[in-house]
């Protein structure tokens, strides 16, 4: 149940990012749900490989290159989906930052909501 609620909230967060920032476009809530699923899969499967491959650059930039990796995941998800569009890499960077902030708030809220038993 926790996974489904988190998925729905992240889809809503993606719609919020599209409302806040004009460089990110999401066609519908269904598109946002699919995009949230694909973003989650990319972050689970591809991100660890990219972080490992770019470890020297990440260390040299004191971890700031992780923002670029997040933006790449965001941009790549938008490029493979129909109802999710990002206008460029700068929009992907800002959109991924906003989406990550929303994810932090959602995770904190979910922790409080599901830890009370």
C-alpha distances in whole Angstrom, upper triangle without the diagonal:
4,5,5,6,9,10,11,12,14,16,17,18,20,22,23,24,26,27,29,30,32,32,29,28,25,26,23,19,19,21,19,16,18,20,16,15,19,19,17,18,22,21,19,22,25,25,26,29,30,30,32,34,35,35,39,38,35,38,41,39,37,34,34,34,30,30,32,29,27,29,30,26,25,29,28,25,27,30,28,26,28,26,26,29,30,34,35,34,35,32,30,31,30,27,25,27,25,22,22,23,20,17,19,18,15,14,16,15,11,13,15,12,10,13,15,14
4,6,5,6,9,10,11,12,14,15,16,18,20,21,22,24,26,26,28,30,30,27,27,24,26,23,19,19,21,18,15,18,19,15,14,18,18,15,17,20,18,17,21,23,23,23,27,28,27,29,32,32,32,36,35,32,34,37,35,34,30,31,31,27,27,29,27,24,26,27,24,23,27,27,23,25,28,27,25,27,26,25,28,29,32,33,32,32,30,28,28,28,25,23,23,22,19,19,19,17,14,15,15,11,10,13,11,8,10,12,10,8,11,13,14
4,6,5,6,9,10,10,12,14,15,16,18,20,21,23,24,25,26,29,28,25,25,22,23,21,17,17,18,16,13,14,15,12,11,14,14,11,13,16,15,14,17,20,20,21,24,25,25,27,29,30,30,34,33,30,32,35,34,32,28,29,29,25,25,27,24,21,23,24,21,20,24,23,20,22,25,23,22,24,23,22,25,26,30,30,29,30,28,25,26,26,23,21,22,21,17,17,18,16,13,15,15,12,11,14,13,10,12,15,13,11,14,17,17
4,5,5,6,9,10,11,12,14,15,17,18,20,21,23,24,26,28,27,24,23,20,21,18,15,14,16,14,10,13,14,11,10,14,15,12,14,18,17,16,19,22,22,23,26,27,27,29,32,32,33,36,35,33,35,38,36,35,31,31,31,27,26,28,26,23,24,25,22,21,24,23,20,22,25,23,21,22,21,20,24,25,29,30,30,30,28,25,26,26,23,21,23,21,18,18,19,16,14,17,16,13,13,16,14,11,14,16,14,13,16,18,19
4,5,5,6,9,10,11,12,14,15,16,18,20,21,22,24,26,27,23,23,20,21,18,14,15,17,14,11,14,15,12,12,16,16,14,16,19,18,18,21,24,23,25,27,28,28,30,33,33,33,37,36,33,35,38,35,34,30,30,30,27,26,28,26,23,24,26,22,21,24,25,21,23,26,24,22,24,22,21,24,25,29,30,29,30,27,25,26,25,22,20,21,20,16,17,17,14,12,15,14,10,11,13,11,9,12,13,11,11,14,16,17
4,5,5,6,9,10,10,12,14,15,16,18,20,21,22,24,24,21,21,18,20,18,14,15,16,13,11,13,14,10,11,14,13,11,14,16,15,15,18,20,20,21,24,25,24,27,29,29,29,33,32,29,31,34,32,30,27,27,27,23,22,24,22,19,21,22,19,18,22,22,19,20,23,22,21,22,20,19,22,23,26,27,26,27,24,22,22,22,19,17,18,16,13,13,14,11,9,11,11,7,8,11,10,7,11,13,11,11,14,17,18
4,5,5,6,9,10,11,13,14,15,17,19,20,21,23,22,19,19,16,17,15,12,12,13,10,7,10,10,7,7,11,11,9,12,14,14,14,17,19,19,21,23,24,24,26,28,28,29,33,32,29,32,34,32,31,27,27,26,23,22,23,21,18,20,21,17,16,19,19,16,17,20,19,17,19,17,16,19,20,24,25,25,25,23,20,21,21,18,16,18,16,13,14,15,12,10,13,14,10,11,14,13,11,14,17,15,15,18,20,22
4,5,5,6,9,10,11,12,14,15,17,18,20,22,22,18,18,15,16,13,9,10,12,9,7,10,11,8,10,13,13,12,15,17,17,18,20,22,22,24,27,27,27,30,32,31,32,36,34,32,34,37,34,33,30,29,29,25,24,26,24,20,21,23,19,18,21,21,17,18,22,20,18,19,17,16,19,21,24,26,26,26,23,21,22,22,18,17,19,17,14,15,16,13,11,15,14,10,12,15,14,12,16,17,15,15,19,21,22
4,5,5,6,9,10,10,12,14,15,16,18,20,21,18,17,15,17,14,11,13,14,10,9,13,12,9,11,15,13,13,16,18,17,18,21,22,21,24,26,26,26,29,31,31,31,34,33,30,33,35,32,31,27,27,27,24,22,24,23,19,20,22,19,17,20,21,18,19,22,22,19,20,18,17,19,20,24,25,25,24,22,20,21,19,16,16,16,14,11,12,13,9,9,11,10,7,10,12,11,10,13,15,13,14,17,19,21
4,5,5,6,9,9,10,12,14,15,16,18,18,15,15,13,15,14,11,12,12,8,8,11,9,6,9,11,10,10,13,14,13,15,18,19,18,20,23,23,23,26,28,27,28,31,29,27,29,32,29,28,24,24,23,20,19,20,19,15,16,18,15,13,17,18,14,15,19,19,16,18,16,14,17,17,21,22,21,21,18,16,17,16,13,12,13,12,8,10,11,8,7,10,10,8,10,13,12,11,15,17,16,16,19,22,24
4,5,5,6,9,10,11,13,14,15,17,17,13,13,10,12,10,7,8,8,5,5,8,7,5,8,11,10,11,14,15,15,17,19,20,20,22,25,24,25,28,29,29,30,33,31,29,32,34,31,31,27,26,25,22,21,22,20,17,17,19,16,13,16,17,13,14,17,17,14,15,13,11,14,16,19,21,21,21,18,16,18,17,13,13,15,13,10,12,14,10,10,14,14,11,13,16,15,15,18,20,18,19,22,24,26
4,5,5,6,9,10,11,12,14,16,17,14,13,11,12,10,7,10,11,7,8,11,11,9,12,14,14,14,17,19,18,20,23,23,22,25,28,27,27,30,32,31,32,35,33,31,34,35,32,32,28,27,27,24,22,23,23,19,19,21,18,16,18,20,16,16,20,20,17,17,14,13,16,17,20,22,22,22,19,17,19,17,14,14,15,13,10,13,13,10,10,14,13,10,14,16,14,14,18,19,18,19,22,24,26
4,5,5,6,9,10,10,12,14,15,12,13,11,14,12,10,13,12,9,10,13,11,9,13,14,12,13,17,17,16,19,21,22,20,23,26,25,25,28,29,28,29,32,30,27,30,32,29,28,25,23,24,21,18,20,20,16,16,19,16,14,16,18,15,15,19,20,17,18,15,13,15,15,18,20,20,19,16,15,16,14,11,11,12,9,7,9,9,6,8,11,10,9,12,14,13,14,17,18,18,19,22,24,26
4,5,5,6,9,10,10,12,12,9,9,8,11,10,9,11,10,6,9,11,8,7,11,12,10,12,15,15,15,18,20,20,19,22,24,23,23,27,28,27,28,31,29,26,30,31,28,28,24,23,22,20,17,19,18,14,14,16,14,11,13,15,12,12,15,16,14,15,12,10,11,12,15,17,17,17,13,12,14,12,9,9,11,9,6,10,11,8,10,13,13,12,15,17,17,17,20,22,21,22,25,27,29
4,5,5,6,9,10,11,12,9,8,6,9,8,7,10,9,6,9,12,10,10,14,15,14,16,18,19,19,21,24,23,23,26,28,27,27,31,31,30,32,35,32,30,33,34,31,31,28,26,26,23,21,22,21,18,17,19,17,14,16,18,15,13,17,18,15,15,11,10,12,13,16,18,19,18,15,14,16,14,11,13,14,11,10,13,14,11,13,16,15,14,17,19,18,19,22,23,22,24,27,29,31
4,5,5,6,9,11,12,10,10,10,12,12,11,14,13,10,13,15,13,12,16,17,16,17,20,21,20,23,25,25,24,27,29,27,27,31,32,31,32,34,32,29,32,33,30,30,27,25,25,23,20,21,22,18,17,20,18,15,17,20,17,16,19,21,18,18,15,13,14,14,17,19,19,18,14,15,16,13,10,12,13,9,9,12,11,9,12,14,13,13,16,18,17,18,21,22,21,23,26,28,30
4,5,5,6,9,9,7,9,9,12,13,13,15,14,11,13,15,12,12,16,16,14,16,19,19,18,21,23,23,21,24,26,24,25,28,29,27,29,31,28,26,29,30,27,27,24,22,22,20,17,18,18,15,14,17,16,12,14,17,15,13,17,19,17,17,14,12,12,11,13,15,15,14,11,11,12,9,6,9,10,6,6,10,10,9,11,14,14,14,17,18,18,19,22,23,23,25,27,29,32
4,6,5,6,7,5,5,6,9,10,11,14,12,10,13,15,12,13,16,17,15,18,20,20,20,23,25,24,23,26,28,26,27,30,31,29,31,33,30,28,32,32,29,30,27,24,24,22,19,19,20,17,15,17,16,13,14,16,14,12,16,17,15,15,12,9,9,9,12,14,15,14,11,11,13,11,8,11,12,10,10,13,14,12,15,17,17,17,20,22,21,22,25,27,26,28,31,32,35
4,6,7,10,8,8,9,11,12,12,16,14,12,16,18,15,16,19,20,18,21,24,23,23,26,28,27,26,30,31,29,30,33,34,32,34,36,33,31,34,35,31,32,29,26,26,25,21,22,23,20,18,21,20,16,17,20,18,16,19,21,18,18,14,13,13,13,14,17,18,17,13,14,16,13,11,14,14,11,12,15,15,13,16,19,17,18,21,22,22,23,26,27,26,28,31,32,35
4,7,9,9,10,12,14,15,16,19,17,15,18,20,17,17,21,21,19,21,24,23,23,26,28,27,26,29,31,28,29,32,33,31,32,34,31,29,32,32,29,29,26,24,24,23,19,21,22,19,17,20,20,16,17,21,19,17,20,22,20,20,17,15,14,13,14,16,17,15,12,13,14,11,9,12,12,9,11,14,13,12,15,17,16,17,20,21,21,23,26,26,26,28,31,32,35
4,6,6,9,11,14,16,17,19,17,15,18,20,17,17,21,20,18,21,23,22,22,25,27,26,24,27,29,26,27,30,31,28,30,32,29,27,30,30,27,27,25,22,22,21,17,18,20,17,15,17,18,14,15,18,17,15,18,20,19,19,16,13,12,10,11,13,14,11,8,10,11,8,7,11,11,9,11,14,14,13,16,18,18,19,22,23,23,25,27,28,29,31,33,35,38
4,5,7,10,13,15,17,19,17,15,19,20,17,18,22,21,19,22,25,23,23,27,28,27,26,29,30,28,29,32,32,30,32,34,30,29,32,32,29,30,27,24,24,23,20,20,21,19,16,18,19,15,15,18,17,14,17,19,18,17,15,12,10,9,9,11,13,12,8,11,13,10,9,13,14,12,14,17,17,17,19,22,22,22,25,27,27,28,31,32,32,34,36,38,41
4,7,10,13,16,17,19,16,15,19,19,16,17,20,19,17,21,23,21,21,25,26,24,23,26,27,25,26,29,29,27,29,31,27,26,30,29,26,27,25,22,21,21,17,17,18,16,13,15,16,12,11,15,15,12,14,17,16,16,14,11,8,6,5,8,10,9,5,8,10,9,8,11,13,12,13,16,17,17,19,21,22,23,25,27,27,28,31,32,32,34,36,38,41
4,7,10,13,14,16,13,11,15,15,12,14,17,16,14,17,20,18,19,22,23,22,21,25,26,23,24,28,28,26,28,30,27,26,30,30,27,28,25,22,21,20,17,17,17,15,12,14,14,10,10,13,12,9,12,14,13,13,11,8,6,5,7,9,11,10,7,8,10,9,7,10,12,11,11,14,15,15,16,19,20,20,22,25,25,25,28,30,30,31,33,36,38
4,6,9,11,13,10,10,13,14,11,13,16,16,15,18,20,19,20,23,24,23,23,27,28,26,27,30,30,29,31,34,31,29,33,33,30,31,28,26,25,23,20,20,20,18,15,16,16,12,12,14,12,9,12,14,11,11,8,6,5,6,8,12,14,14,10,11,14,13,10,13,15,14,13,17,18,17,18,21,22,21,24,26,26,26,29,31,30,31,34,36,39
4,6,8,9,7,6,10,11,9,11,14,14,13,16,18,18,19,22,23,23,23,26,27,26,27,31,31,30,32,35,32,30,34,35,32,33,29,27,26,24,21,21,21,18,16,17,16,13,13,15,12,9,12,13,10,9,6,5,6,9,12,15,16,17,13,13,16,15,12,14,16,14,13,17,18,16,17,21,21,19,22,25,24,24,27,29,28,29,32,34,36
4,7,8,6,8,11,11,11,13,15,15,16,19,20,20,22,24,25,25,26,29,30,29,30,34,34,33,35,38,35,34,38,38,36,36,33,31,30,28,25,25,25,22,20,21,19,16,16,17,14,12,14,14,11,9,5,7,9,12,14,17,19,20,17,16,20,19,15,17,20,18,17,20,21,19,20,24,24,22,25,28,27,26,30,31,30,31,34,36,38
4,5,5,6,9,10,10,12,14,15,16,18,20,21,22,24,25,26,26,29,31,30,31,34,35,34,36,39,37,35,39,40,37,37,34,32,31,29,26,27,26,23,22,22,20,17,18,19,16,14,16,16,12,11,7,9,12,15,17,20,22,23,19,19,22,20,17,18,21,19,17,20,21,18,19,23,22,20,23,26,24,24,28,29,27,28,32,33,35
4,5,5,6,9,10,10,12,14,15,16,18,20,21,22,24,25,25,28,30,29,30,33,34,34,36,39,37,35,38,39,36,37,33,31,31,28,26,26,25,22,22,23,20,17,19,19,16,15,18,17,14,13,9,10,14,16,19,22,23,24,20,19,22,21,17,18,20,18,15,18,20,16,17,20,20,17,20,23,21,21,24,26,24,25,28,29,31
4,5,5,6,9,10,11,12,14,15,17,18,20,21,23,23,24,27,29,28,30,33,33,34,35,39,37,35,38,40,37,37,34,32,31,28,27,27,26,22,22,22,20,17,19,19,15,14,17,15,12,11,9,10,14,17,20,23,24,25,22,20,23,22,19,19,22,20,17,20,22,19,18,22,22,19,21,25,23,22,25,27,25,25,29,31,32
4,5,5,6,8,10,10,12,14,15,16,18,20,21,21,22,25,26,26,27,30,31,31,33,36,34,32,36,37,34,35,31,30,28,26,24,24,23,20,19,19,17,14,15,15,12,11,13,12,8,8,5,7,10,13,17,19,20,22,18,17,20,20,16,17,20,18,15,18,20,18,18,22,22,19,22,25,24,23,26,28,27,27,30,32,34
4,5,5,6,8,10,10,12,14,15,16,18,20,20,20,23,25,24,26,29,29,29,31,34,32,30,33,35,32,32,29,27,26,23,22,22,21,17,17,18,15,13,14,15,11,11,14,13,10,10,8,7,11,13,16,18,19,20,17,15,18,17,13,14,17,15,12,15,17,14,14,18,18,16,18,21,20,20,23,25,23,24,27,29,31
4,5,5,6,9,10,11,12,14,15,16,18,19,20,23,25,24,25,28,29,29,31,34,33,31,34,36,33,33,29,28,27,24,23,23,22,19,19,19,16,14,16,16,12,13,16,14,11,12,10,10,14,16,20,21,22,23,20,18,20,20,16,16,19,17,14,16,18,15,14,18,18,15,17,20,19,18,21,23,22,22,25,27,28
4,5,5,6,9,10,11,12,14,15,16,17,18,21,23,22,24,27,27,28,30,33,31,30,33,35,33,33,29,28,27,24,23,22,20,18,18,18,14,13,15,14,10,11,13,11,8,10,9,9,13,15,19,20,21,22,20,17,20,20,17,16,19,18,15,17,20,17,16,20,21,18,19,23,22,21,24,26,25,24,27,30,31
4,5,5,6,8,10,10,12,14,15,15,16,19,21,20,21,24,25,25,27,30,28,27,30,32,29,30,26,25,23,20,19,19,17,14,14,14,11,9,11,11,7,8,11,9,7,9,8,7,10,12,16,17,17,19,16,13,16,17,13,12,16,15,12,14,17,15,14,18,19,17,18,22,21,20,23,26,25,25,28,30,32
4,6,5,6,9,10,10,12,14,15,15,18,20,19,20,23,25,24,26,29,28,25,29,31,28,28,24,23,22,19,18,19,17,14,14,15,12,10,13,13,9,10,14,13,11,13,12,10,13,14,18,19,19,20,17,14,16,16,13,12,15,14,10,12,14,12,11,14,16,13,14,18,18,17,19,22,21,21,24,26,28
4,5,5,6,9,10,11,12,14,14,17,19,19,20,23,24,25,26,30,28,26,29,32,30,29,26,25,24,21,20,20,18,15,16,16,12,12,14,13,10,12,14,12,11,14,13,12,15,17,20,21,21,22,20,17,19,20,16,15,18,17,13,14,17,15,13,17,18,15,16,20,20,18,20,23,22,21,24,27,28
4,5,5,6,8,10,10,11,12,15,16,16,18,21,21,22,24,27,26,24,28,30,28,28,24,24,22,19,18,18,15,13,14,13,10,9,11,10,6,9,11,9,9,12,12,11,13,15,18,19,18,20,18,15,17,19,15,14,17,17,14,15,18,17,15,18,20,18,18,22,22,21,23,26,25,24,27,30,31
4,5,5,6,8,10,10,10,13,15,15,16,19,20,20,21,25,23,21,25,27,24,25,21,20,18,15,15,15,12,10,11,11,7,7,10,9,6,9,12,11,10,14,14,11,13,13,17,17,16,18,16,12,14,15,12,10,13,14,10,11,15,14,12,15,17,15,16,19,20,19,21,24,24,23,26,29,30
4,6,5,6,9,10,10,12,15,15,16,18,20,20,21,25,24,22,25,27,25,25,21,21,19,16,16,17,14,11,13,13,10,10,13,12,10,13,15,14,14,17,17,14,17,17,21,20,19,21,19,16,17,18,15,12,15,15,12,12,15,14,11,14,16,14,14,17,18,17,18,22,21,20,23,26,27
4,5,5,6,8,9,11,13,14,15,17,18,20,21,25,24,22,25,28,26,26,22,22,20,17,18,18,14,13,15,14,10,11,14,12,10,13,15,13,13,17,17,16,18,18,22,21,20,22,21,17,19,20,18,15,18,19,15,15,18,18,15,17,20,18,17,21,22,20,21,25,24,23,25,28,29
4,5,5,5,6,9,10,11,12,15,15,16,18,22,21,19,22,24,23,23,20,20,17,14,15,14,11,10,12,10,7,9,11,9,8,11,13,11,13,16,17,15,16,16,20,19,17,19,18,15,16,18,16,13,16,17,14,14,18,18,15,18,21,19,18,22,23,22,23,26,26,25,27,31,32
4,6,6,5,8,10,10,11,13,15,15,16,20,19,17,20,22,21,21,17,17,15,12,13,13,10,8,11,10,7,9,12,11,10,13,15,15,16,19,19,17,18,17,21,19,17,19,18,15,15,17,15,12,14,16,13,12,15,16,13,15,18,17,16,19,21,19,20,24,24,23,25,28,30
4,6,6,7,10,11,12,13,15,16,17,21,21,19,21,24,23,22,19,20,18,14,16,16,13,12,15,14,11,13,16,14,13,16,18,17,18,21,22,19,21,21,24,23,21,23,22,18,19,21,19,15,17,19,16,14,18,18,15,16,19,18,16,19,21,19,20,23,24,22,24,27,28
4,6,7,7,10,11,12,14,15,17,20,20,19,22,24,23,23,20,21,18,15,17,17,13,13,15,14,11,14,16,13,13,16,17,16,17,21,22,20,21,21,24,23,21,23,23,19,20,22,20,17,20,21,18,17,21,21,18,20,23,21,20,23,25,23,24,27,28,26,27,31,32
4,6,5,6,9,10,11,12,14,18,17,16,19,21,21,21,18,18,15,13,15,14,10,11,13,10,8,12,13,11,11,15,15,14,17,20,22,19,20,19,22,20,18,21,21,17,17,20,19,16,18,20,18,17,20,21,18,20,24,22,21,24,26,25,26,29,30,28,30,33,35
4,5,5,6,9,10,10,12,15,15,13,16,19,18,18,14,15,12,9,11,11,7,8,11,9,7,11,13,12,12,16,16,16,18,22,23,20,20,19,22,20,17,19,19,15,15,18,17,13,15,18,16,14,18,19,16,17,21,20,19,22,24,23,24,27,28,27,28,32,33
4,5,5,6,9,10,10,14,15,13,15,18,18,17,14,16,13,11,14,14,10,11,14,13,11,15,17,15,16,19,20,20,22,25,26,23,24,23,25,23,20,22,23,19,18,21,20,17,18,21,19,16,20,21,18,19,23,22,20,23,25,24,24,27,29,27,28,32,33
4,5,5,6,9,10,13,14,13,16,18,18,18,16,17,14,12,15,14,11,13,15,13,12,16,17,15,16,20,20,19,22,25,27,24,24,23,26,23,20,23,23,20,19,23,22,19,20,23,21,19,23,24,21,22,26,25,24,26,29,27,27,31,32,31,31,35,36
4,5,5,6,8,11,11,10,13,15,15,16,13,14,11,9,12,11,7,10,12,10,10,14,14,13,15,18,18,18,21,24,26,23,22,21,23,20,17,19,20,17,16,20,19,16,18,21,19,18,21,23,21,21,25,25,24,26,29,28,28,31,33,32,32,36,38
4,6,5,6,9,9,8,11,13,13,13,10,12,9,7,11,10,7,10,13,12,12,15,16,16,17,20,21,21,23,27,28,24,24,22,24,22,18,20,21,18,16,19,20,16,17,20,19,17,20,22,20,20,24,24,22,24,27,27,26,30,31,30,31,34,36
4,6,5,9,10,9,11,14,15,15,12,14,12,11,14,14,11,14,16,15,15,18,19,18,20,23,23,23,26,30,31,28,28,26,28,25,22,23,25,21,20,23,23,20,21,24,23,20,23,25,23,23,27,27,25,27,30,29,28,32,34,32,33,36,38
4,6,8,9,10,12,13,14,15,14,15,12,12,15,13,11,14,16,14,15,18,19,17,20,23,22,23,25,29,30,27,27,25,27,24,20,22,24,21,20,23,24,20,22,25,24,22,25,27,25,25,29,29,27,30,33,32,32,35,37,35,36,40,41
4,6,5,6,9,10,11,12,10,11,8,9,12,11,9,13,14,13,14,17,18,17,20,22,22,23,26,29,30,27,26,24,25,22,18,20,22,19,17,21,22,19,19,23,22,20,23,26,24,24,28,28,27,29,32,31,31,34,36,35,36,39,41
4,5,5,6,9,10,10,9,11,9,9,13,13,11,14,16,16,17,20,21,20,22,25,25,26,28,32,33,29,29,26,28,25,21,22,24,21,19,22,23,20,20,24,23,21,23,26,24,24,27,28,26,28,31,31,30,33,35,35,35,38,40
4,5,5,6,9,10,10,12,10,12,15,14,13,17,18,18,19,22,23,22,25,27,27,29,31,34,35,32,31,28,29,26,22,23,26,23,21,24,25,22,22,26,26,23,26,29,27,26,30,31,29,31,34,34,33,36,39,38,38,41,43
4,5,5,6,8,8,9,7,9,12,11,11,14,16,15,17,20,20,20,23,25,25,27,29,32,33,29,28,25,26,22,19,20,22,20,18,21,22,20,20,23,24,21,24,27,25,25,29,30,28,30,33,33,33,36,38,38,38,41,43
4,5,5,6,5,7,5,7,10,10,10,12,14,14,16,18,19,20,22,24,25,26,28,32,32,28,27,24,26,22,19,19,21,19,16,19,21,18,17,21,21,18,21,24,22,22,25,27,25,26,30,30,29,32,34,34,34,38,40
4,5,5,6,9,8,10,13,13,13,16,18,18,20,22,23,24,26,28,28,30,32,35,36,32,31,28,29,26,22,22,25,22,20,22,24,21,20,24,24,21,23,26,25,23,27,29,27,28,31,32,31,33,36,36,35,39,41
4,5,8,9,9,11,14,14,15,17,19,19,21,23,24,24,27,29,29,31,33,36,36,33,31,28,29,25,22,22,24,23,20,22,24,22,21,25,25,23,24,28,27,26,29,31,29,30,34,34,34,36,39,39,38,42,44
4,5,5,6,9,11,11,13,15,16,17,19,21,21,23,25,26,27,29,31,34,34,30,29,25,26,23,19,18,21,20,16,19,21,19,17,21,22,20,21,25,24,23,26,28,27,28,31,32,31,34,36,37,36,40,42
4,6,8,9,11,13,14,15,17,18,20,21,23,24,26,27,29,30,32,35,35,31,30,27,28,25,21,20,23,21,18,19,22,19,17,21,22,19,20,23,23,21,24,26,25,26,29,30,29,31,34,34,34,37,40
4,5,6,8,10,10,12,14,15,16,18,20,21,22,24,25,27,29,32,31,28,27,24,25,22,19,18,20,18,15,17,19,16,14,18,19,16,17,20,19,18,21,23,22,23,26,27,26,29,31,31,31,34,37
4,5,6,8,9,10,12,13,15,16,17,19,21,22,23,26,27,30,29,26,24,21,22,19,16,15,17,15,12,14,16,14,12,16,17,14,16,19,19,18,21,23,22,23,26,27,27,29,32,32,32,35,38
4,5,5,7,9,10,11,13,14,15,16,19,20,21,23,25,28,28,24,23,20,21,18,14,14,16,14,11,14,16,13,13,17,17,15,17,20,19,19,23,24,23,25,28,28,28,31,33,33,33,37,39
4,5,5,6,9,10,11,12,14,15,17,18,20,21,23,26,26,22,22,19,21,18,14,15,16,13,11,13,14,11,11,15,14,12,14,17,16,16,19,21,20,21,24,24,24,27,29,29,30,33,36
4,5,5,6,9,10,11,12,14,15,17,18,20,21,24,24,20,19,16,17,15,11,11,12,10,7,10,11,8,8,11,12,10,12,15,15,15,18,19,19,21,23,24,24,27,29,29,30,33,36
4,5,5,6,9,10,10,12,14,15,16,18,20,23,23,19,18,15,16,13,9,10,12,9,7,10,12,9,10,14,14,13,15,18,17,18,21,22,22,24,27,27,28,30,32,32,33,36,39
4,5,5,6,9,10,10,12,14,15,17,19,22,22,19,18,15,17,14,11,13,14,10,9,12,13,10,11,15,14,12,16,18,16,17,21,21,21,23,26,25,26,29,30,30,31,35,37
4,5,5,6,9,10,11,12,14,16,17,20,20,16,16,14,16,14,11,12,12,9,7,10,10,6,8,11,10,9,12,14,13,14,17,18,17,20,22,22,23,26,27,27,28,32,34
4,5,5,6,8,10,11,12,14,16,18,18,14,13,10,12,10,7,8,9,5,5,8,8,6,8,11,10,10,13,15,15,16,19,20,20,22,24,24,26,28,29,30,31,34,37
4,5,5,6,8,10,10,12,14,17,18,14,13,11,13,10,8,10,11,7,8,11,11,9,12,14,13,13,17,18,17,19,22,22,22,25,27,27,28,31,31,31,33,36,38
4,6,5,6,9,10,11,12,16,16,13,13,12,14,13,11,13,12,9,10,13,11,8,12,14,12,12,15,16,15,17,20,20,20,23,24,24,25,28,29,28,30,33,35
4,6,5,6,9,10,11,14,14,10,10,8,11,11,9,11,10,6,8,10,8,6,10,11,9,10,14,14,14,16,19,18,19,22,23,23,25,27,28,28,30,33,35
4,5,5,6,9,10,13,13,10,8,7,9,8,7,10,9,5,8,11,9,9,12,14,12,14,17,17,17,20,22,22,23,26,27,27,28,31,31,32,34,37,39
4,5,5,7,9,12,13,11,10,9,12,11,10,13,12,9,12,14,13,11,15,17,15,16,19,20,19,21,24,23,23,27,28,27,29,32,32,32,34,37,39
4,5,5,6,10,11,8,9,9,13,13,12,15,13,10,13,15,12,11,15,16,13,15,18,18,17,20,22,21,21,25,26,25,27,30,29,29,32,35,36
4,6,5,8,8,5,5,6,9,10,11,13,11,9,12,14,11,11,15,15,13,16,19,18,18,21,23,22,23,26,27,26,29,31,31,31,34,36,38
4,6,8,10,8,7,8,10,10,11,14,13,11,14,16,14,14,18,19,17,19,22,22,21,24,26,25,26,30,30,30,32,35,34,34,37,40,41
4,7,10,9,9,11,14,14,15,18,16,14,17,19,16,16,20,20,18,20,23,23,22,25,27,25,26,30,30,29,31,34,34,33,36,39,40
4,6,6,8,11,14,15,16,19,16,14,18,19,16,16,20,19,17,19,22,21,20,24,25,24,25,28,29,27,30,33,32,32,34,37,39
4,6,8,11,14,16,18,20,17,16,20,20,17,18,22,21,19,22,24,23,23,26,27,25,27,30,30,29,32,35,33,34,37,39,40
4,7,10,13,16,18,19,16,15,19,19,15,17,20,19,17,20,22,20,21,24,25,23,25,28,28,27,30,32,31,31,35,37,38
4,7,10,13,14,16,13,11,15,15,12,13,16,15,14,17,19,18,18,21,22,21,23,26,26,25,28,31,30,30,33,36,37
4,7,9,11,13,10,9,13,13,11,13,16,15,14,17,19,19,19,23,24,23,25,28,28,28,31,33,32,33,36,38,40
4,6,8,9,6,6,10,10,8,10,13,13,13,16,18,18,19,22,23,23,24,27,28,28,30,32,32,33,36,38,41
4,7,8,6,8,11,11,10,13,15,15,16,18,20,20,22,24,26,26,28,30,31,31,34,36,36,37,39,42,44
4,6,5,6,9,10,10,12,14,15,16,18,20,21,22,24,26,26,28,30,31,32,34,36,36,37,39,42,44
4,5,5,6,9,10,10,12,14,15,16,18,20,20,22,24,25,26,28,30,30,32,34,35,36,38,41,43
4,5,5,6,8,10,11,12,14,15,17,18,20,21,23,24,26,27,29,30,31,34,34,36,37,40,43
4,5,5,6,8,10,10,12,14,15,16,18,20,21,22,24,26,27,28,30,32,32,33,35,38,41
4,6,5,6,8,10,10,12,14,15,16,18,20,20,22,24,25,26,28,30,30,31,33,36,39
4,5,5,6,9,10,10,12,14,15,17,19,20,21,23,24,25,27,29,30,31,32,35,38
4,5,5,6,9,10,11,12,14,15,17,18,20,21,23,24,26,28,29,30,32,34,37
4,5,5,6,8,10,11,12,14,15,16,18,20,21,22,24,26,26,28,30,32,35
4,5,5,6,8,10,10,12,14,15,16,18,20,20,22,24,25,26,28,30,33
4,5,5,6,9,10,11,13,14,15,17,19,20,21,23,24,25,27,30,32
4,5,5,6,9,10,11,12,14,16,17,18,20,22,22,24,26,28,31
4,5,5,6,9,10,10,12,14,15,16,18,20,21,22,24,26,29
4,5,5,6,9,10,10,12,14,15,16,18,20,21,22,25,28
4,5,5,6,9,10,11,13,14,15,17,18,20,21,24,27
4,5,5,6,9,10,11,12,14,16,16,18,20,22,25
4,5,5,6,9,10,10,12,14,15,16,18,20,23
4,5,5,6,9,10,11,13,14,15,16,19,22
4,6,5,6,9,10,11,12,14,15,18,21
4,5,5,6,8,10,10,12,14,16,19
4,5,5,6,9,10,10,12,15,17
4,5,5,6,9,10,11,13,16
4,5,5,6,9,10,12,15
4,5,5,6,8,10,13
4,6,6,6,9,12
4,6,5,7,10
4,6,6,9
4,6,7
4,6
4
